[in-house]
Amino acid sequence: MLKTRLHILMAEKRINQQELSDATGIGKNTISRYFNDTYEKINKKDIDILCNFFKCTPNDLFEVEIEKK
């Protein structure tokens, strides 16, 4: 399962969801879905914006969680 590390990156920068939304132009509801891993798809443009904002790569923004059966 692909999960975002958005909550970690935000904590490191000490910003909340509203501040991230204001700084990036990504809607607060969208930020919330990424933050809580409740999104069904993620826009490539949003990945670019978030990586630019956090000065990171997509590898830093996401992690793969192996589901145990």
C-alpha positions as CSV (number, residue, x, y, z in Angstrom):
1,M,0.0,0.0,0.0
2,L,1.3,3.4,-0.9
3,K,1.2,5.9,2.0
4,T,2.2,9.5,2.2
5,R,4.7,10.8,4.7
6,L,3.0,14.2,4.5
7,H,2.4,14.2,8.3
8,I,6.1,13.7,9.0
9,L,7.2,16.4,6.5
10,M,4.7,18.8,7.9
11,A,5.8,18.1,11.5
12,E,9.4,18.7,10.6
13,K,8.4,22.1,9.1
14,R,6.0,22.7,12.0
15,I,3.1,23.7,9.8
16,N,-0.6,22.7,9.9
17,Q,-2.8,21.6,7.0
18,Q,-4.3,25.1,6.5
19,E,-0.8,26.7,6.3
20,L,0.3,24.0,3.8
21,S,-2.9,24.7,1.7
22,D,-2.3,28.4,1.8
23,A,1.4,28.0,0.8
24,T,0.9,25.6,-2.0
25,G,-2.6,26.4,-3.4
26,I,-3.7,22.8,-2.9
27,G,-7.2,22.8,-1.4
28,K,-7.5,22.1,2.4
29,N,-9.7,19.1,1.8
30,T,-7.2,17.6,-0.6
31,I,-4.4,18.2,1.8
32,S,-6.5,16.5,4.5
33,R,-7.0,13.4,2.3
34,Y,-3.3,13.2,1.6
35,F,-2.5,13.7,5.3
36,N,-4.9,11.0,6.4
37,D,-4.2,8.6,3.5
38,T,-7.8,8.6,2.5
39,Y,-7.1,9.7,-1.1
40,E,-8.1,7.5,-4.0
41,K,-5.7,9.1,-6.4
42,I,-3.1,11.8,-6.3
43,N,-2.6,14.5,-8.9
44,K,0.9,14.6,-10.4
45,K,0.8,18.4,-10.3
46,D,0.2,18.1,-6.5
47,I,3.2,15.8,-6.1
48,D,5.4,18.4,-7.9
49,I,4.0,21.2,-5.8
50,L,4.6,19.3,-2.5
51,C,8.1,18.1,-3.5
52,N,9.0,21.7,-4.5
53,F,7.6,23.1,-1.2
54,F,9.3,20.5,1.0
55,K,12.5,20.4,-1.2
56,C,12.2,16.6,-1.5
57,T,11.8,13.9,-4.0
58,P,8.7,11.7,-4.5
59,N,10.6,9.0,-2.6
60,D,10.6,11.2,0.4
61,L,6.9,12.0,0.1
62,F,5.7,8.4,-0.1
63,E,6.4,5.0,1.5
64,V,5.3,1.6,0.5
65,E,3.8,-0.5,3.3
66,I,3.7,-4.2,2.6
67,E,0.5,-5.8,3.7
68,K,0.9,-8.9,5.8
69,K,-1.4,-11.8,4.9
